Amino acid sequence: MTAGIAVKVTPQGVLVPRPLIAAWGDVEEVEIEQHPDAIVIKPKATRANQLPAQTVSEMKAMGLVEDLPWAQPPVISPQERARLAKRLSCGKPLSEIIIEDRQDRA
């Protein structure tokens, strides 16, 4: 489905109505990609969005960060979590044990 868009071509460029990009939020810059059948206008990836990934990449390149081959923890169903919680929760809550321990020191 292709809908017509009222755009205006001026010496400054192509003017697109602001409501068309309102869903993107507070966008200051856009990127324009030229494809054989269309011109695509999209929000520009900000430097702030790229900064964490770039920082980690640079730290890996300097040998400060490594990807370790640790296995991910297994996925546990909510029922299994409840069963384990009930089994392992015998005794007092940890907070009570800490409070009692601190009272002995005082």
C-alpha positions in Angstrom: 0.0 0.0 0.0 1.5 3.3 -1.1 0.1 6.6 0.0 0.8 9.9 -1.6 2.6 12.4 0.6 2.4 16.2 0.0 6.0 17.3 -0.1 7.4 20.5 -1.4 10.6 20.8 -3.4 12.5 24.1 -2.6 16.0 25.4 -3.2 16.7 24.3 0.5 15.6 20.8 -0.3 12.5 18.6 0.0 10.1 19.8 2.7 8.2 16.9 4.5 5.3 17.7 6.8 6.4 17.4 10.4 3.3 15.2 11.5 4.7 12.5 9.3 7.8 12.0 11.5 6.1 13.0 14.8 5.9 9.3 15.8 9.7 9.2 15.9 9.7 11.6 18.9 12.3 14.4 19.3 14.4 13.9 16.2 16.9 16.6 15.3 18.6 14.9 12.3 17.5 12.3 9.7 19.4 10.1 7.4 18.4 9.8 3.7 19.1 6.6 1.8 18.7 6.5 -2.0 17.4 3.1 -3.3 16.5 2.3 -6.9 12.8 2.5 -6.3 12.5 4.9 -3.3 14.2 7.4 -1.1 14.1 6.4 2.5 14.1 9.0 5.3 14.8 7.7 8.8 16.0 9.0 12.2 19.8 9.5 12.3 21.5 7.1 14.7 22.9 9.5 17.4 26.4 9.3 18.7 25.0 8.6 22.2 23.4 5.4 20.9 26.6 4.2 19.3 28.9 5.3 22.2 28.6 2.2 24.5 29.2 -0.3 21.6 32.1 1.8 20.3 33.7 2.0 23.8 33.5 -1.8 24.3 35.0 -2.4 20.8 37.9 -0.1 21.6 38.5 -1.7 24.9 38.5 -5.1 23.3 41.0 -3.9 20.7 43.3 -2.7 23.5 43.0 -6.0 25.4 41.1 -4.5 28.3 37.9 -6.5 27.8 37.5 -10.1 26.7 34.6 -12.3 25.7 34.7 -15.2 28.0 33.1 -18.5 26.9 30.8 -18.8 30.0 27.7 -20.8 29.6 24.4 -18.9 30.2 22.4 -19.9 33.2 19.7 -22.4 32.5 16.2 -21.2 31.9 14.0 -22.2 34.9 10.2 -22.2 34.7 8.2 -20.2 37.3 6.9 -23.5 38.8 10.5 -24.8 39.3 11.6 -21.5 40.8 8.6 -21.6 43.3 9.5 -25.3 44.2 13.2 -24.3 44.8 12.2 -21.2 46.8 10.0 -23.3 49.0 12.7 -26.0 49.5 15.6 -23.5 50.1 13.7 -21.0 52.3 13.7 -23.0 55.5 14.9 -21.1 58.6 14.8 -17.3 59.3 15.0 -14.6 56.6 18.6 -13.4 56.0 17.6 -9.9 57.1 16.6 -11.2 60.6 19.9 -13.1 60.9 21.9 -10.0 60.0 20.0 -7.8 62.5 20.6 -10.4 65.3 24.3 -10.6 64.4 24.6 -6.8 64.6 22.8 -6.7 68.0 25.4 -9.1 69.4 28.2 -6.7 68.4 26.5 -3.6 69.9 
